[in-house]
Amino acid sequence: MAGPGQIELWVAAARRGDRAALAKLLAAHHPALRARAEFLMDPAIKTRISPDDLVQEVYLDVARRIDRFEDRGPDSFLNWMQAILNQKLVDARRAVHRQVRDIDREVAVTGGATDSYWNLLDNLYADSGTPSRVVRREEALSAMLTCIDELSESHRQVIQLRYLKGLSVAEAGRRLGKSEAAVAALTKRALTALHESMDRLGEFTRGS
């Protein structure tokens, strides 16, 4: 990493609008900022945004606000970027919590229960014998919603009908315009895809 004197020269130039100097500043501080993001981001946040994407958002804010930065010494620029990162993390956590509250409200309106999501997670791991014990309830619900959203439309529809709305194979077949055999096969494929998606978020499940 560049020495304190070089950092201050780049800071002064960046504040005057020198984009090359700003790029050098960001590159010099990238390892520390990336490591901080990785360390502070919990699994629920990582279902919404990666550490690299979060750091890029910080850089965009820095570029927009560099003219307002107050240089107070060699570490002040890094401290400023870390403060921006901290605020981004607060915003991301709030977004996760809003998402979970929206799930609870939607389930309440439709007459279901949050257990529908929990039972679906149990179903995913029934065959493997891995219990769906989860680190934190909010993280589990957020991860489940994210994984369902990432499925293909046909997989998402059949899971919503069969497990979140509780329809029988025959009822789901009538909604989808498919035979019971086709619905059963589609359900199996959808559960496999969802299982694989959840496995990629291995922080959420653990064996006994």
Secondary structure, DSSP 8 states (H G I E B T S, - for coil): ---HHHHHHHHHHHHTT-HHHHHHHHHHHHHHHHHHHHHH--HHHHTT--HHHHHHHHHHHHHHHGGG----STTHHHHHHHHHHHHHHHHHHHHHHHHHHHHHHHHHHTT--THHHHHHHHHHTTTTT---EES-HHHHHHHHHHHHHHS-HHHHHHHIIIIIS---HHHHHHHHT--HHHHHHHHHHHHHHHHHHHHHTGGGEE--
